[in-house]
Amino acid sequence: MPVDVSSLPVEFLFSVHALVGKPVVIPGGPAGTRVVVAITGGTFEGPKAKGTVEMGGDWLTMRPAVSAHLDVRILLTTGDGASIHMAYEGIMAPGEEGPRIIAAPLFQTGDERYAWLNDVQAISIGKPGTGCVDYEVYRVI
């Protein structure tokens, strides 16, 4: 039975502001043009977790049309010292207000205070900026 997307049950988790390095472009590969981008820092903040983006990377594959497939892994460190691995794949495509990214984050942590994240399927909506990328991350309930 289809879900009315206007009533998709979600809970806001946090906003992410990630700083990115200069892209490395690898054209002509067997899967298409690769763009590798280092994530060099940043912050995240929400009602249940906040802290810093320590590091990570994005391995984009440019598609023949105008979209790109993202493959991202980042390390989050909460203000109280927990380490959380956040990984997601998604699509970046043109939107009404510029490029828009829709992705599906998953989390891993061994810290009991944030172990609830291990069972979360999230969705995120984001947009690239100059030297950064910003996301709003939601838990699907």
Steps between C-alpha positions, in 0.01 A plus 500: 500500500661832396579755769379856456840673484356813654440293814816287496580453870840654572685645797764771458840367615748777419642746251846436354735769373799321347809673363645350184837510331587553137345229278723254317350412161577163340349508149448211264479216751306182425206615717516861376662810639590475866524802727664439838448765767656500848278607788732702720284604795173661597223478755170325562224600739161368600281441804661165595855533365745771405871528441759511226555339163854367534577366154368302212472478126258499212554286192263638239432337167380742235212354301453547123207737556522781756503308829768347718501196728653573843678249722591673828650400833561744783608482863292697749622573854236608750562774754517233771763293318312230308619397152230435240559369148247641252486352150261582221434469133283736307438701188594860425287649225385843389223650711294817484756687714818335374647154555313288756619187675269225626672222694438211740736510803574207730695521826737283702621560853609291796414773749195394703374859525450510123441130428142586395653645180615151396137411424408822318433532128532868425436721201680823433445797277796717421670744271860571414649841567836661442744285695221328693188288487196535727245233592188461708484142628173328600424164658227307321263377773 
